[in-house]
Amino acid sequence: MELMDSIMPFLERDAKVGDVVKMIERTAPLAMLKMVDLLQNASSEKVQATVAKDILHMAGHKPVEKSVD
């Protein structure tokens, strides 16, 4: 993954100074790109459904709460 190779020096520097927040900020876009790739290209429909649910949850949407009256 070329993008990961280009960001690795920054992550290593952040790790040395213990800046975990900066590491998360730098890698979050890569993680999201991977999730979108899985959503589009995973051979398993179960994986695609799980990723779609996770993306929606991160965007602030949650499953409908079922109630029994």
DSSP file (Angstrom, degrees, kcal/mol; ACC not computed):
  #  RESIDUE AA STRUCTURE BP1 BP2  ACC     N-H-->O    O-->H-N    N-H-->O    O-->H-N    TCO  KAPPA ALPHA  PHI   PSI    X-CA   Y-CA   Z-CA
    1    1 A M     >        0   0    0      0, 0.0     4,-1.8     0, 0.0     5,-0.1   0.000 360.0 360.0 360.0 110.2    0.0    0.0    0.0
    2    2 A E  H  >  +     0   0    0      1,-0.2     4,-1.9     2,-0.2     5,-0.2   0.873 360.0  54.8 -63.5 -40.0    1.8    3.1   -1.2
    3    3 A L  H  > S+     0   0    0      1,-0.2     4,-1.3     2,-0.2    -1,-0.2   0.901 107.9  49.6 -63.2 -40.7   -0.1    5.5    0.9
    4    4 A M  H  > S+     0   0    0      1,-0.2     4,-1.4     2,-0.2    -1,-0.2   0.892 108.2  53.8 -65.5 -38.9    0.7    3.6    4.1
    5    5 A D  H  < S+     0   0    0     -4,-1.8    -1,-0.2     1,-0.2    -2,-0.2   0.878 108.1  50.5 -62.4 -36.6    4.4    3.6    3.1
    6    6 A S  H  < S+     0   0    0     -4,-1.9     4,-0.3     1,-0.2    -1,-0.2   0.780 114.4  43.0 -73.8 -25.3    4.4    7.4    2.7
    7    7 A I  H >X S+     0   0    0     -4,-1.3     4,-1.9    -3,-0.2     3,-0.6   0.636  90.3  88.4 -93.8 -15.0    2.8    7.9    6.1
    8    8 A M  H 3X S+     0   0    0     -4,-1.4     4,-2.6     1,-0.2     5,-0.2   0.865  82.8  55.2 -55.9 -42.7    4.9    5.4    8.0
    9    9 A P  H 3> S+     0   0    0      0, 0.0     4,-1.9     0, 0.0    -1,-0.2   0.894 109.3  48.7 -58.7 -36.9    7.7    7.8    8.9
   10   10 A F  H <> S+     0   0    0     -3,-0.6     4,-2.6    -4,-0.3    -2,-0.2   0.903 111.0  49.8 -67.8 -40.6    5.2   10.2   10.5
   11   11 A L  H  X S+     0   0    0     -4,-1.9     4,-2.5     1,-0.2    -1,-0.2   0.901 109.4  51.5 -64.9 -40.3    3.6    7.4   12.5
   12   12 A E  H  X S+     0   0    0     -4,-2.6     4,-1.7     2,-0.2    -1,-0.2   0.904 111.2  47.7 -63.6 -40.3    7.0    6.2   13.7
   13   13 A R  H  X S+     0   0    0     -4,-1.9     4,-1.4    -5,-0.2    -2,-0.2   0.928 111.8  49.8 -64.8 -44.8    7.8    9.8   14.9
   14   14 A D  H  <>S+     0   0    0     -4,-2.6     5,-2.6     1,-0.2     4,-0.5   0.886 108.8  53.3 -60.8 -38.8    4.5   10.1   16.6
   15   15 A A  H ><5S+     0   0    0     -4,-2.5     3,-0.7     1,-0.2    -1,-0.2   0.878 104.6  55.4 -65.1 -37.4    5.0    6.7   18.3
   16   16 A K  H 3<5S+     0   0    0     -4,-1.7    -1,-0.2     1,-0.2    -2,-0.2   0.851 113.0  40.7 -65.3 -33.8    8.4    7.9   19.7
   17   17 A V  T 3<5S-     0   0    0     -4,-1.4    -1,-0.2    -3,-0.1    -2,-0.2   0.424 113.4-117.9 -95.0   1.9    6.8   10.9   21.3
   18   18 A G  T < 5 +     0   0    0     -3,-0.7     2,-1.6    -4,-0.5     3,-0.2   0.761  58.8 153.5  73.2  25.4    3.8    9.0   22.5
   19   19 A D     >< +     0   0    0     -5,-2.6     4,-1.7     1,-0.2    -1,-0.2  -0.595   5.7 162.6 -91.2  79.1    1.3   11.1   20.5
   20   20 A V  H  > S+     0   0    0     -2,-1.6     4,-2.4     1,-0.2    -1,-0.2   0.865  71.6  57.3 -65.8 -38.0   -1.4    8.4   20.1
   21   21 A V  H  > S+     0   0    0     -3,-0.2     4,-2.5     1,-0.2    -1,-0.2   0.921 107.2  48.3 -60.5 -43.9   -4.0   11.0   19.1
   22   22 A K  H  > S+     0   0    0      1,-0.2     4,-2.1     2,-0.2    -1,-0.2   0.884 109.7  53.2 -64.4 -37.7   -1.9   12.2   16.2
   23   23 A M  H  X S+     0   0    0     -4,-1.7     4,-1.9     2,-0.2    -2,-0.2   0.914 110.3  47.1 -62.7 -42.3   -1.4    8.6   15.1
   24   24 A I  H  X S+     0   0    0     -4,-2.4     4,-2.2     1,-0.2    -2,-0.2   0.918 110.6  52.2 -65.5 -43.2   -5.1    8.0   15.0
   25   25 A E  H  < S+     0   0    0     -4,-2.5    -1,-0.2     1,-0.2    -2,-0.2   0.880 112.4  46.3 -60.1 -37.9   -5.7   11.2   13.1
   26   26 A R  H  < S+     0   0    0     -4,-2.1     4,-0.4     1,-0.2    -1,-0.2   0.844 118.9  38.9 -74.7 -33.2   -3.2   10.2   10.5
   27   27 A T  H  X S+     0   0    0     -4,-1.9     4,-2.3    -5,-0.2     3,-0.3   0.661  93.0  83.2 -94.6 -16.5   -4.4    6.6   10.1
   28   28 A A  H  X S+     0   0    0     -4,-2.2     4,-2.4     1,-0.2     5,-0.2   0.901  90.9  50.8 -56.6 -44.3   -8.2    7.1   10.3
   29   29 A P  H  > S+     0   0    0      0, 0.0     4,-2.3     0, 0.0    -1,-0.2   0.883 109.9  51.2 -62.6 -34.9   -8.5    8.1    6.6
   30   30 A L  H  > S+     0   0    0     -4,-0.4     4,-2.1    -3,-0.3    -2,-0.2   0.906 109.7  49.9 -65.7 -40.8   -6.6    5.0    5.6
   31   31 A A  H  X S+     0   0    0     -4,-2.3     4,-2.1     2,-0.2    -1,-0.2   0.908 110.6  49.7 -63.7 -41.6   -8.9    2.8    7.7
   32   32 A M  H  X S+     0   0    0     -4,-2.4     4,-2.4     2,-0.2    -2,-0.2   0.908 108.9  51.9 -65.0 -41.4  -11.9    4.4    6.1
   33   33 A L  H  X S+     0   0    0     -4,-2.3     4,-2.3     1,-0.2    -1,-0.2   0.897 109.4  50.8 -60.8 -39.7  -10.5    3.8    2.6
   34   34 A K  H  X S+     0   0    0     -4,-2.1     4,-2.5     2,-0.2    -1,-0.2   0.896 109.0  51.2 -64.6 -39.8  -10.0    0.2    3.5
   35   35 A M  H  X S+     0   0    0     -4,-2.1     4,-2.5     2,-0.2    -2,-0.2   0.907 110.3  48.3 -64.6 -41.2  -13.6   -0.1    4.7
   36   36 A V  H  X S+     0   0    0     -4,-2.4     4,-2.0     2,-0.2    -2,-0.2   0.901 110.6  52.1 -65.1 -40.3  -14.9    1.4    1.5
   37   37 A D  H  X S+     0   0    0     -4,-2.3     4,-2.6     1,-0.2     5,-0.3   0.926 111.2  46.8 -60.5 -45.0  -12.7   -1.0   -0.5
   38   38 A L  H  X S+     0   0    0     -4,-2.5     4,-2.3     1,-0.2    -2,-0.2   0.904 109.1  55.1 -63.0 -41.0  -14.1   -3.9    1.5
   39   39 A L  H  < S+     0   0    0     -4,-2.5    -1,-0.2     1,-0.2    -2,-0.2   0.886 118.0  34.8 -58.9 -39.3  -17.6   -2.7    1.0
   40   40 A Q  H  < S+     0   0    0     -4,-2.0    -2,-0.2    -5,-0.1    -1,-0.2   0.804 131.3  25.6 -85.4 -31.0  -17.2   -2.6   -2.8
   41   41 A N  H  < S+     0   0    0     -4,-2.6    -3,-0.2    -5,-0.2    -2,-0.2   0.487  77.6 122.9-121.3  -3.6  -14.9   -5.6   -3.3
   42   42 A A     <  -     0   0    0     -4,-2.3     6,-0.1    -5,-0.3    -4,-0.0  -0.363  52.6-145.0 -63.5 139.1  -15.3   -8.2   -0.6
   43   43 A S  S    S+     0   0    0      4,-0.0     2,-0.5     2,-0.0    -1,-0.2   0.706  81.0  78.0 -77.9 -18.5  -16.3  -11.6   -2.0
   44   44 A S     >  -     0   0    0      1,-0.1     4,-2.0     2,-0.0     5,-0.1  -0.803  66.4-155.8 -95.5 126.0  -18.5  -12.3    1.1
   45   45 A E  H  > S+     0   0    0     -2,-0.5     4,-2.5     1,-0.2     5,-0.2   0.818  97.6  58.8 -66.4 -29.0  -21.9  -10.6    1.3
   46   46 A K  H  > S+     0   0    0      2,-0.2     4,-2.4     1,-0.2    -1,-0.2   0.914 105.9  47.5 -65.7 -41.8  -21.7  -10.9    5.0
   47   47 A V  H  > S+     0   0    0      2,-0.2     4,-2.6     1,-0.2     5,-0.2   0.926 112.2  50.2 -63.6 -44.4  -18.5   -8.9    5.1
   48   48 A Q  H  X S+     0   0    0     -4,-2.0     4,-2.4     1,-0.2    -2,-0.2   0.909 111.7  47.8 -60.6 -42.8  -20.0   -6.3    2.9
   49   49 A A  H  X S+     0   0    0     -4,-2.5     4,-2.4     2,-0.2    -1,-0.2   0.903 112.0  49.4 -66.2 -40.7  -23.1   -6.0    5.1
   50   50 A T  H  X S+     0   0    0     -4,-2.4     4,-2.4     2,-0.2    -2,-0.2   0.921 112.5  47.2 -64.2 -44.0  -21.0   -5.8    8.3
   51   51 A V  H  X S+     0   0    0     -4,-2.6     4,-2.7     2,-0.2     5,-0.2   0.911 111.3  51.3 -64.6 -42.5  -18.8   -3.0    6.8
   52   52 A A  H  X S+     0   0    0     -4,-2.4     4,-2.3    -5,-0.2    -1,-0.2   0.922 111.4  48.0 -60.2 -43.7  -21.9   -1.1    5.5
   53   53 A K  H  X S+     0   0    0     -4,-2.4     4,-2.4     1,-0.2    -2,-0.2   0.908 111.9  49.7 -62.8 -42.4  -23.4   -1.3    9.0
   54   54 A D  H  X S+     0   0    0     -4,-2.4     4,-2.4     2,-0.2    -2,-0.2   0.901 110.3  49.6 -64.9 -41.3  -20.2   -0.2   10.6
   55   55 A I  H  X S+     0   0    0     -4,-2.7     4,-1.6     2,-0.2    -1,-0.2   0.928 112.3  47.9 -63.7 -44.8  -19.9    2.8    8.3
   56   56 A L  H  <>S+     0   0    0     -4,-2.3     5,-2.6    -5,-0.2     4,-0.2   0.902 110.9  51.4 -62.3 -40.5  -23.4    3.9    9.0
   57   57 A H  H ><5S+     0   0    0     -4,-2.4     3,-1.5     1,-0.2    -2,-0.2   0.917 108.9  50.3 -63.5 -42.6  -22.9    3.5   12.7
   58   58 A M  H 3<5S+     0   0    0     -4,-2.4    -1,-0.2     1,-0.3    -2,-0.2   0.800 105.6  58.0 -65.5 -27.3  -19.8    5.7   12.5
   59   59 A A  T 3<5S-     0   0    0     -4,-1.6    -1,-0.3    -5,-0.2    -2,-0.2   0.465 128.8 -97.4 -81.8  -0.8  -21.8    8.3   10.6
   60   60 A G  T < 5S+     0   0    0     -3,-1.5     2,-0.4     1,-0.3    -3,-0.2   0.504  85.6 124.2 101.1   4.5  -24.2    8.5   13.5
   61   61 A H      < -     0   0    0     -5,-2.6    -1,-0.3    -6,-0.2    -2,-0.2  -0.831  36.9-174.0 -98.6 135.5  -26.9    6.1   12.2
   62   62 A K        -     0   0    0     -2,-0.4     3,-0.1    -3,-0.1    -9,-0.0  -0.872  33.0 -85.2-125.2 160.7  -27.9    3.2   14.4
   63   63 A P        -     0   0    0      0, 0.0     2,-0.2     0, 0.0    -1,-0.1  -0.224  54.0 -94.0 -60.8 152.5  -30.2    0.3   13.9
   64   64 A V        -     0   0    0      1,-0.1     2,-0.5     0, 0.0     0, 0.0  -0.489  41.0-121.5 -66.1 131.5  -33.9    0.8   14.7
   65   65 A E        -     0   0    0     -2,-0.2     2,-0.4    -3,-0.1    -1,-0.1  -0.656  24.0-139.2 -79.1 126.2  -34.6   -0.3   18.2
   66   66 A K        -     0   0    0     -2,-0.5     2,-0.4     2,-0.0    -1,-0.0  -0.689  20.2-170.4 -87.1 134.9  -37.2   -3.0   18.2
   67   67 A S        -     0   0    0     -2,-0.4     2,-0.6     0, 0.0    -2,-0.0  -0.978  15.4-146.7-127.2 141.9  -39.9   -2.8   20.9
   68   68 A V              0   0    0     -2,-0.4    -2,-0.0     1,-0.1     0, 0.0  -0.927 360.0 360.0-107.8 118.8  -42.5   -5.4   21.8
   69   69 A D              0   0    0     -2,-0.6    -1,-0.1     0, 0.0     0, 0.0   0.397 360.0 360.0-105.4 360.0  -45.7   -3.9   23.0
